[in-house]
């Protein structure tokens, strides 16, 4: 998962404003995107100034709807190759066809790589989608004395009222939400942590050693899991369509078990589901879809996100220069 996709799934923040930005996207006649340094105008200016106008609400609504639908399809590119005079093969781009195929959704209770628990039904399985640096970049960071884990793009968000020795959100591989069959109001969240250290992560072995200690002692008062809340936005999850904000209020640590090369930490939780698409749905856009209203020229949200990425890179460089 690229940073761009991570930003997409947190796109609400984008629509609530990007203060300090003065770049807008313009579309040239040849359809290639360029960025101009000038005062913003129209709907993009409203976004920058955090204005909740009708145009901003409609754009946000449309983006969420299209983004969710896009998760239901995979695209296959097919094409042939032509033989050139020197007997080499070249792709025949003229015959390339992109065909969208509907994705078949799997029942999470049929998964073999998930711990099945008696009296509990699996509701959601969300894999951690993390962007990691390439080997060369990792080695460069190590040479500079930097822990490569500092570059992690964290998929799960953890709320706590203090800073522990280890941040579990850096190590969660998978989160599985289960509902009790006897009491439908009882939920548990299983967090998966690999028992194997990664190659370039300096503190992996220390974290795993502490996790193993908790597993062997069944210590339910460890500070690592003294947390208030874990949340994530669904993306290619089993059992739940994309763009649901899943919020789990942690009540207690239940147990730590071993399964398929992972420590599985089970937490008693209260569960809240916020459908981001429904939250921002507008009657106006629904009516336009019903009557097939013509589209008007508007800013491309993907290009706006690209601007955000560039601004983040620039800010990161500035911060790194300050620390040197």
N, C-alpha and C positions, 0 to 999 in steps of 0.2 A: 504494500500500500504506500503510495507516494504522499508527500506532505499535502499536495493539492487535494487528494481525495479525503484526507483527514480534515482539511479546512472545509470541504464541501459538506461533510456531515456535521460540522459545527457552524453551518452557514447562517444560523440565526444571528450570531454575533456580527457577521458581515452586514446584515440588513439593519442592525441597530446602530450602525455608524462606524466609520473609520476616520476618527479625528486626526487632523494633521496631514491627510492626503490631499494632494492638489493635482493628481494625475487623472485624466479621463481617457476612455478608450474611443478611438474613432475608427470607422470602417472605410477603407479605401475602395475605389471602384473595382479593383482586382480581388476584393474580398480578403486581402491579407491584413492582419491586425497590426496597428501601430499605436504607440502611446505618445501622447502630447503633454507637455508641461504647460498648462494654462488653467484658468479658472474653470471649475466644474459648472455644468449647467444641466437643467432638466432633472430627470429622475435620479441621475447619479449624484448631482449636487445635493439633492434632498437626502440621499443616503449618507453622504459625507457629513451633512449637518444634523444627522439623526432625526430627520423629520418623518413622521408617520403619515405621509400623504396617501391618497387613494392610489396613485400610481406606484408608490413604493410597496404598498400592501398587495397590489395585484401582481407586481413583478415577483415578490417573495412567494406568493401563493403559486404562481405558475412554475417557478423554479423547483419548489418542493414537489409538486405533482409530477413534473417531467422527470426529476431525479429519481423518485420512487419507481416510476414505471420503467426507467432504464435498467434498474436492477433485475428486472424479470426476463431480460433477454441477453443472449450472448451472440456475438457477431463472428461469422466465419468468412474469411477472405479467400476466394478461389480464383485461380487464373492459370494460364498456360505459359509455356516457354517457347521461344522461337530460336531456331538454329541460325547463327550468323555465318558469314562466309568463312571465318576461321574455325568453324566447327564448335565454337563455344555457345553456351546457352544464355539467352537474355530473357528477362521477364517480359511478357507481353501485357503491358499495363492496360491496353485498350480493352482486353477481355476480362479484366478483373471485376468480379461481382461480389458485393457484400450482402450476405443473407442473414437476417436476424432469426434466431431460434429461441423459442420459449423455453425457459429453464424449468426443469422438473424439481419440485420441492420435496424434500425428504422429511419424514416424521422423525423428530429428534429421538424418540424412544426406540427407534430401529438402529441407531448408531452403535457401532461396536467399540469405538474408542472413547466412550463416555461411561462413567461408573453408574450402573443402574442400581437403585436402592429400593428395597421392598417397602411398599406402602407409599411410595412417592412417584409422581408422574412428572416427566421432564417437560417444561414449558418452553424454555429458550436455551439455545447453546450458541454462545458468541465467542468466536476465536479472536485472540488478540492480533490485530493487524498492525504490524510495526515496521517502520522504515528503518533499515539498518545501513550503516555505511559499508562501502566496499572494503575489501581486504587492504588495499593500498592506503586508503584514508584511515583505517583503523590503526595500521602500523605507524602512520605519520603522527597520529594522536598519541600513541604510546611512546614514540620517540620524544615527543614534546612533554611527556609526563602527564598527559591528560587521560582521564578515564573515558573510554569510548561510550560508556553508558550515559554520559552527559548529553549525547546526541540523540537519545531515544525519543521517538514520537510516541507518547503514551496513549494507549487506547482507552484504558479505564481511569476514571477520576475518583480519587479517594479523599474524603473529608475527615479531618481529625483536628483536635485542638492543641496539638504539640508536634514537634518534629522528632520522629523515632530514629534509631540507628540505621534501620533499613526501611526503604520505601517499597512496600509490596507491589505497588502499581508498576514498578519497573520489571517485575518478574512474572506477572500473571500471564499464563499462556492461553487460558480459556476460562470462561465463566459459564456455569450451568445453573439456571434457575429451576427449582422443583417445587411442586405443589403437593401437599399431603392429601392422600386419597380419602382419609377419614374425616379430616377437618380442612375444608377448602380455604380457610383463612390462614392456614399455616404454610409458610414458605421457607425454603432453605436455599442458600447460594453456595455452590461448590466452586472453589477457586483452585485451578491447577497450576502447580509449580514444578518445573523439571528438576529431577534429582541429579542432573548432569550439568556441570559448569560449562559455559561457553568459552571459546578459545581466547578472546581478547578482553573479557570483562574481569577486571582485577578483583572485585569483591564478591563474585559469584560463589566461590567456594566458602567464604565466610557466611554468606546468607544461607547457603544450603546446609552448612553445619548447624546453624541456629535452628533452621526448620527441622532438621533431623532430631535435634534435642527436644523440640516441642512435640514431635511425633512420638518419640520414645517415652517421654514423661507425661504426655497428654496435658501439658500445661495450658490451661484455658485463660490464664491471666497475663499472657505475654504481651508486651507493649506493641509488638508489630501488628497485632490484630485488635488493638484497642482503638477502634475507628468508629466514626459516626455513620458514614454513608459511602456506598460504592455506586457509581453510575456509569452508564455507557450508552451510546447511540447505536442501534442495531444496523449492521451492514453485512449482508450475506449470512445472516444468522439462520440457524435451524429453528423452526417453530414460530418465527415472527417476521413480518415483512419489514423492509428497511425504514429507517427514519422514525423509530420509536425511541424516545428517551426513557431508558429503564433506570429507575432510582430505587435502590435497596437500602433501607434504613437498618443498620446492624444492631441487633439486640444482644447477641452473645455468640461465642465460639462453641460449636457443638462437639466436633471431633476432628482429628487429623488421621487420614488413612493413606495407604499406598495403592496406586493403580496405574498400570501401563507405563511405568517409568516416571511417574509423577507423584508428588505429595498432593493430596486432595484435602483442602481445608474447608470444612463445612460450617457455615454461619447461619444462625437463625436470623431471619430478616422480615421486615414488612416491605411489601412490594408496591411500587407505583409505576404506572405506565402512562407516559404522555405522548400521544400521537402528534408528531410535529406537523404532519400534513393537515390533519383535521384542525389543529390549533390555529393555523394561519389561513384556513380556507375562507374564501369570500364568495358571497352570493353573486356579485358582479361578474367574476370570472366564470363561475358555473353557468350563468345565463349566456355568456359569450360563447362558451363551448357548445351549448345546446343549439344556438342559431348559426354556428360556424361563422362567427364574426371575423372579418378580415384582420390579419395581423398588421400592427403598425411597427414602424422602425423603432427598435429599442436597443439598449445596451446589452451586450453579451455577458452574462454572469460569469462564464468560464474565464473570459479575458479579465474581468474585474478581479477574480481570484488570483490570476497570474500577477496582477499588479501588487496584490497583498503579499504574495510570495517574495517578489523583488524587494518590497519595502522591509519585509522581515529579514532578508539577507543583509540589506544595507544596515539595519539596526543592529544585527548581530556583529557585523564588522566593526561598527562604531564602539560597541560595548567591549569587544575583544581588544581594540586599540587602547581603550581607557585603562584596561587591566594590565597592559604591558608596561 
